[in-house]
């Protein structure tokens, strides 16, 4: 499989986890490997900042797409704009089609190491009625659809429902990470807060028009009960409504949302987050769990096929499906491949994943909340801050990410933590 006498690393995915793992492999392994990246798009979409753009009436497609060509050049990789069609772990081959022109033939590429970092499929198609009656902020198309509804007269001032469909998590790693009822519930919290600010600023009322719901016992439970109870206490005083244990979303209609527990919500505007499911061709692969997520240990390697690694949302141990956890995993992937090639020491590469929930969410009016917590994973840290400094940190991080082509310096998160938690926190 080697090219030019070097092992070949194939990275599937070029958004946050794919870009970060590629850069870390090159950083730690140096010129000891050849790297090929396959991704559907020649750009990275900075998804965490879409809600902020939408509620400020800015087109997220104009400000949140980063051309990745320069990043691939700097990392000295071969980039293929392609659609992955299949993986054969026994023959170590990836099957794909080029996406540059329609009608491309099926192609294959071999690998010595495979890094699965192409995220998940957002299953809006599993929510009956979503296309006709639902909204969300998970990409620029849906962001602009909601933006037009809000600013072009589509919204008439009625009740609003915000929440998530139920997440279907595989059980293969249940001894490593907790089981979750929702894939990631930072976005619903961010959306409800920003929506309330928008209502106030546009003269439509306030939080009492908004109900946030969760399929589970506690919304955003991965943030820790202390933090969630504090947020719910604040939200209740502001006038928000809250429903828990609703189960999955059964149907979205013009009148509202129906849930698996038999309950429902009347709502003119339904802003929803879907189930996060693996790509269809992942089902049944020997490296995956029963849902199609890639099974790994906490060093991000598959137990049966150690040359297969995963990071980001495609990995079974990534719960919740959070960018900060994917960033931690990408670092480990880079070290593990470099370890095999003798470029780093066993001690340097030995630190396993210790998941940390790190989230900054927009609240509107240049305010944001900041969460850093590991309590869901057995730790003792639960920190919540709210104010202008977290908002500035969120904006500065995006700008720094774009300027460095994703190579945020190691001190970046440490500096953000210091500023938010110690120096300027509101």
MARTOR-771091 format. One line per 5 residues: number of its first residue (from 1); their letters; for each residue x, y, z of C-alpha. Coordinates in nm, 2 decimals, padded with zeros to 4 digits. Example, Ala and Ser with C-alpha at 12.3 -4.5 7.8 and 13.67 -1.06 7.14 Angstrom:
# MARTOR-771091
1 = AS = 01.23,-00.45,00.78 | 01.37,-00.11,00.71
//
This chain:
# MARTOR-771091
1 = XXXXX = 00.00,00.00,00.00 | 00.29,00.23,00.05 | 00.36,00.51,-00.19 | 00.72,00.63,-00.24 | 00.81,00.39,00.04
6 = XXXXX = 00.58,00.58,00.28 | 00.26,00.46,00.45 | -00.05,00.62,00.30 | -00.30,00.78,00.53 | -00.65,00.84,00.39
11 = XXXXX = -00.86,01.09,00.58 | -01.23,01.09,00.51 | -01.38,01.43,00.57 | -01.25,01.79,00.55 | -01.45,01.98,00.80
16 = XXXXX = -01.34,02.04,01.17 | -01.23,01.68,01.26 | -01.10,01.60,00.92 | -00.90,01.92,00.89 | -00.77,01.90,01.25
21 = XXXXX = -00.66,01.54,01.23 | -00.49,01.59,00.90 | -00.29,01.89,01.04 | -00.20,01.69,01.35 | -00.09,01.39,01.15
26 = XXXXX = 00.14,01.61,00.94 | 00.26,01.80,01.25 | 00.36,01.48,01.45 | 00.45,01.24,01.17 | 00.62,01.49,00.95
31 = XXXXX = 00.73,01.36,00.61 | 00.70,01.00,00.71 | 00.36,00.96,00.56 | 00.16,01.05,00.24 | -00.18,01.19,00.32
36 = XXXXX = -00.49,01.19,00.10 | -00.81,01.37,00.21 | -01.15,01.30,00.05 | -01.43,01.54,00.11 | -01.75,01.64,-00.07
41 = XXXXX = -01.67,02.01,-00.06 | -01.36,02.22,-00.12 | -01.45,02.44,00.18 | -01.52,02.41,00.55 | -01.85,02.54,00.69
46 = XXXXX = -01.81,02.71,01.03 | -02.14,02.57,01.16 | -02.13,02.69,01.53 | -02.17,03.06,01.42 | -02.47,03.01,01.19
51 = XXXXX = -02.74,03.10,01.45 | -02.56,03.43,01.52 | -02.56,03.52,01.15 | -02.92,03.42,01.11 | -03.06,03.63,01.40
56 = XXXXX = -02.85,03.93,01.28 | -03.00,03.90,00.93 | -02.67,03.81,00.76 | -02.62,03.54,00.50 | -02.41,03.27,00.67
61 = XXXXX = -02.29,03.15,00.33 | -02.11,03.48,00.28 | -01.91,03.47,00.60 | -01.88,03.11,00.73 | -01.73,02.92,00.44
66 = XXXXX = -01.36,02.88,00.45 | -01.19,02.77,00.13 | -00.97,02.47,00.23 | -00.73,02.46,-00.07 | -00.47,02.66,00.11
71 = XXXXX = -00.49,02.44,00.42 | -00.44,02.13,00.22 | -00.14,02.29,00.04 | 00.01,02.38,00.38 | -00.04,02.03,00.51
76 = XXXXX = 00.11,01.88,00.19 | -00.19,01.65,00.12 | -00.36,01.53,-00.19 | -00.72,01.65,-00.19 | -01.00,01.47,-00.37
81 = XXXXX = -01.33,01.64,-00.40 | -01.53,01.32,-00.38 | -01.82,01.13,-00.23 | -01.72,00.82,-00.02 | -01.92,00.52,-00.13
86 = XXXXX = -01.78,00.24,00.07 | -01.50,00.11,00.29 | -01.35,-00.24,00.30 | -01.14,-00.28,00.62 | -01.02,-00.62,00.51
91 = XXXXX = -00.87,-00.51,00.18 | -00.79,-00.16,00.31 | -00.96,00.01,00.03 | -01.20,00.32,00.01 | -01.45,00.35,-00.28
96 = XXXXX = -01.55,00.70,-00.39 | -01.68,00.90,-00.68 | -01.55,01.24,-00.79 | -01.80,01.52,-00.72 | -01.64,01.77,-00.97
101 = XXXXX = -01.87,01.65,-01.25 | -02.19,01.44,-01.25 | -02.16,01.09,-01.38 | -01.81,01.01,-01.24 | -01.71,00.64,-01.23
106 = XXXXX = -01.65,00.46,-00.91 | -01.29,00.48,-00.80 | -01.09,00.32,-00.53 | -00.79,00.42,-00.32 | -00.58,00.20,-00.09
111 = XXXXX = -00.47,00.30,00.26 | -00.23,00.19,00.53 | -00.42,00.41,00.78 | -00.77,00.52,00.76 | -00.91,00.82,00.96
116 = XXXXX = -01.29,00.83,00.95 | -01.38,01.20,01.02 | -01.67,01.27,00.78 | -01.93,01.33,01.05 | -02.29,01.22,01.04
121 = XXXXX = -02.60,01.25,00.83 | -02.85,01.49,00.99 | -03.17,01.30,00.95 | -03.43,01.57,00.89 | -03.58,01.32,00.64
126 = XXXXX = -03.68,01.11,00.93 | -03.91,01.38,01.07 | -04.25,01.37,00.90 | -04.36,01.71,00.79 | -04.02,01.88,00.85
131 = XXXXX = -03.97,01.99,00.49 | -04.31,02.17,00.48 | -04.33,02.31,00.83 | -03.99,02.29,01.01 | -03.69,02.52,01.04
136 = XXXXX = -03.33,02.47,01.17 | -02.98,02.64,01.15 | -02.75,02.35,01.08 | -02.63,02.47,00.74 | -02.65,02.78,00.52
141 = XXXXX = -02.96,02.67,00.32 | -03.16,02.61,00.63 | -03.01,02.91,00.80 | -03.12,03.14,00.52 | -03.46,02.98,00.50
146 = XXXXX = -03.52,03.07,00.87 | -03.37,03.41,00.82 | -03.61,03.49,00.54 | -03.90,03.37,00.75 | -03.80,03.60,01.04
151 = XXXXX = -03.71,03.91,00.84 | -03.94,03.90,00.54 | -04.27,03.88,00.72 | -04.32,03.50,00.73 | -04.34,03.49,01.11
156 = XXXXX = -04.66,03.64,01.24 | -04.59,03.64,01.61 | -04.72,03.30,01.73 | -04.58,03.05,01.97 | -04.24,02.89,01.90
161 = XXXXX = -04.11,02.54,01.97 | -03.73,02.47,01.99 | -03.59,02.12,02.05 | -03.43,01.80,01.94 | -03.53,01.46,01.79
166 = XXXXX = -03.42,01.16,01.99 | -03.07,01.03,01.93 | -03.01,00.66,01.85 | -02.68,00.57,02.00 | -02.50,00.24,01.95
171 = XXXXX = -02.42,00.03,02.26 | -02.07,-00.10,02.17 | -01.90,00.18,02.37 | -02.15,00.21,02.66 | -01.88,00.11,02.91
176 = XXXXX = -01.66,00.41,02.78 | -01.91,00.69,02.75 | -02.26,00.77,02.88 | -02.58,00.70,02.68 | -02.74,01.01,02.55
181 = XXXXX = -03.10,01.09,02.45 | -03.00,01.38,02.22 | -02.70,01.41,02.00 | -02.61,01.77,02.11 | -02.84,02.02,02.29
186 = XXXXX = -02.62,02.32,02.31 | -02.78,02.45,01.99 | -03.14,02.44,02.12 | -03.03,02.65,02.43 | -02.85,02.89,02.20
191 = XXXXX = -03.15,02.92,01.96 | -03.40,02.98,02.24 | -03.19,03.25,02.40 | -03.12,03.42,02.06 | -03.48,03.38,01.96
196 = XXXXX = -03.60,03.56,02.27 | -03.37,03.85,02.20 | -03.49,03.87,01.85 | -03.86,03.87,01.96 | -03.78,04.16,02.20
201 = XXXXX = -03.59,04.36,01.95 | -03.86,04.32,01.68 | -04.15,04.40,01.91 | -04.30,04.05,01.90 | -04.29,03.99,02.28
206 = XXXXX = -04.04,03.78,02.48 | -03.94,03.44,02.61 | -04.30,03.35,02.72 | -04.37,03.26,02.35 | -04.10,03.00,02.34
211 = XXXXX = -04.11,02.64,02.46 | -03.79,02.44,02.46 | -03.82,02.06,02.47 | -03.60,01.76,02.50 | -03.65,01.39,02.43
216 = XXXXX = -03.47,01.31,02.76 | -03.49,01.36,03.13 | -03.29,01.68,03.13 | -03.20,01.91,02.84 | -02.83,01.94,02.77
221 = XXXXX = -02.76,01.68,03.04 | -02.40,01.65,02.92 | -02.33,02.00,03.06 | -02.39,01.87,03.41 | -02.70,01.90,03.64
226 = XXXXX = -02.56,02.20,03.83 | -02.52,02.40,03.51 | -02.85,02.29,03.35 | -03.05,02.36,03.67 | -02.89,02.71,03.68
231 = XXXXX = -02.98,02.77,03.31 | -03.34,02.64,03.36 | -03.38,02.86,03.67 | -03.27,03.16,03.47 | -03.49,03.06,03.18
236 = XXXXX = -03.80,03.01,03.40 | -03.76,03.35,03.55 | -03.74,03.50,03.21 | -04.06,03.33,03.10 | -03.94,03.04,02.89
241 = XXXXX = -04.15,02.72,02.89 | -03.98,02.37,02.92 | -04.09,02.02,02.84 | -03.88,01.71,02.90 | -03.92,01.33,02.84
246 = XXXXX = -04.12,01.40,02.52 | -03.94,01.12,02.34 | -03.89,01.14,01.97 | -04.05,01.39,01.73 | -04.34,01.20,01.56
251 = XXXXX = -04.47,01.47,01.32 | -04.44,01.84,01.24 | -04.75,02.02,01.11 | -04.86,02.37,01.04 | -05.01,02.38,01.39
256 = XXXXX = -04.72,02.24,01.59 | -04.51,01.94,01.69 | -04.63,01.59,01.81 | -04.41,01.37,02.03 | -04.37,01.00,02.09
261 = XXXXX = -04.51,01.03,02.45 | -04.84,01.13,02.30 | -04.80,01.50,02.40 | -04.77,01.79,02.16 | -04.69,02.16,02.13
266 = XXXXX = -04.88,02.43,01.95 | -04.63,02.64,01.75 | -04.63,02.87,01.45 | -04.25,02.84,01.43 | -04.08,02.50,01.48
271 = XXXXX = -03.69,02.52,01.51 | -03.57,02.16,01.53 | -03.25,01.96,01.55 | -03.27,01.61,01.41 | -03.13,01.27,01.50
276 = XXXXX = -02.76,01.23,01.39 | -02.71,00.91,01.20 | -02.41,00.76,01.03 | -02.38,00.76,00.65 | -02.58,00.47,00.50
281 = XXXXX = -02.29,00.27,00.37 | -02.14,00.25,00.72 | -02.42,00.01,00.84 | -02.29,-00.34,00.88 | -01.92,-00.26,00.85
286 = XXXXX = -01.70,-00.47,01.09 | -01.55,-00.14,01.24 | -01.90,00.00,01.33 | -02.16,-00.05,01.60 | -02.52,-00.15,01.53
291 = XXXXX = -02.61,00.21,01.44 | -02.31,00.26,01.20 | -02.08,00.47,01.43 | -01.71,00.37,01.42 | -01.61,00.18,01.73
296 = XXXXX = -01.29,00.29,01.89 | -01.11,00.28,02.23 | -01.02,00.60,02.40 | -00.71,00.63,02.18 | -00.94,00.65,01.88
301 = XXXXX = -00.84,00.32,01.73 | -01.07,00.04,01.63 | -01.00,-00.27,01.85 | -01.03,-00.52,01.56 | -00.87,-00.30,01.29
306 = XXXXX = -00.61,-00.07,01.47 | -00.51,00.09,01.14 | -00.87,00.24,01.13 | -00.91,00.55,01.35 | -01.20,00.78,01.39
311 = XXXXX = -01.26,01.13,01.53 | -01.55,01.38,01.54 | -01.91,01.29,01.50 | -01.85,00.96,01.31 | -01.68,00.81,01.62
316 = XXXXX = -01.90,00.62,01.86 | -01.73,00.77,02.16 | -01.81,01.12,02.05 | -02.10,01.19,02.28 | -02.23,01.45,02.27
321 = XXXXX = -02.16,01.53,01.90 | -01.96,01.84,02.00 | -01.68,02.01,01.81 | -01.46,02.05,02.12 | -01.45,01.67,02.17
326 = XXXXX = -01.37,01.62,01.80 | -01.08,01.86,01.85 | -00.94,01.66,02.14 | -00.98,01.34,01.94 | -00.80,01.48,01.64
331 = XXXXX = -00.49,01.55,01.85 | -00.49,01.18,01.97 | -00.52,01.05,01.61 | -00.22,01.25,01.50 | -00.01,01.12,01.79
336 = XXXXX = -00.12,00.76,01.74 | -00.02,00.74,01.38 | 00.31,00.92,01.45 | 00.37,00.67,01.73 | 00.35,00.38,01.49
341 = XXXXX = 00.60,00.55,01.27 | 00.85,00.61,01.55 | 00.81,00.99,01.53 | 00.69,01.04,01.89 | 00.74,00.85,02.21
346 = XXXXX = 00.49,00.61,02.37 | 00.47,00.84,02.67 | 00.38,01.14,02.45 | 00.11,00.95,02.27 | -00.03,00.76,02.57
351 = XXXXX = -00.29,01.02,02.69 | -00.64,00.88,02.62 | -00.95,01.08,02.54 | -01.09,01.26,02.85 | -01.41,01.41,02.71
356 = XXXXX = -01.48,01.77,02.80 | -01.79,01.97,02.71 | -01.67,02.31,02.60 | -01.94,02.53,02.45 | -02.00,02.90,02.38
361 = XXXXX = -02.35,02.99,02.27 | -02.48,03.31,02.13 | -02.77,03.48,02.32 | -02.82,03.79,02.10 | -02.73,04.15,02.17
366 = XXXXX = -02.36,04.05,02.18 | -02.41,03.83,02.48 | -02.32,03.46,02.51 | -02.31,03.18,02.76 | -01.99,02.98,02.83
371 = XXXXX = -01.99,02.62,02.95 | -01.69,02.40,03.05 | -01.78,02.08,03.22 | -01.67,01.71,03.25 | -01.91,01.60,03.52
376 = XXXXX = -02.12,01.39,03.28 | -01.80,01.18,03.23 | -01.72,01.15,03.60 | -01.53,01.47,03.65 | -01.58,01.75,03.90
381 = XXXXX = -01.58,02.06,03.68 | -01.90,02.25,03.60 | -01.85,02.61,03.50 | -02.11,02.85,03.36 | -02.05,03.21,03.27
386 = XXXXX = -02.28,03.46,03.08 | -02.21,03.80,02.94 | -02.02,03.99,02.67 | -01.68,03.83,02.71 | -01.80,03.49,02.61
391 = XXXXX = -01.95,03.65,02.30 | -01.63,03.82,02.21 | -01.44,03.50,02.26 | -01.68,03.32,02.02 | -01.63,03.58,01.75
396 = XXXXX = -01.25,03.60,01.80 | -01.21,03.22,01.78 | -01.39,03.21,01.45 | -01.16,03.49,01.31 | -00.85,03.32,01.44
401 = XXXXX = -00.96,02.99,01.29 | -01.00,03.15,00.95 | -00.67,03.34,00.97 | -00.47,03.03,01.06 | -00.66,02.79,00.83
406 = XXXXX = -00.78,02.60,01.13 | -00.44,02.58,01.30 | -00.54,02.76,01.62 | -00.23,02.79,01.84 | -00.22,02.56,02.15
411 = XXXXX = -00.27,02.85,02.38 | -00.59,02.96,02.22 | -00.84,02.75,02.43 | -00.63,02.81,02.74 | -00.65,03.18,02.69
416 = XXXXX = -01.02,03.17,02.63 | -01.07,02.97,02.94 | -00.87,03.22,03.15 | -01.05,03.52,03.01 | -01.40,03.37,03.05
421 = XXXXX = -01.35,03.21,03.39 | -01.11,03.43,03.58 | -01.03,03.77,03.43 | -01.34,03.93,03.27 | -01.63,03.69,03.32
426 = X = -01.96,03.86,03.38
//
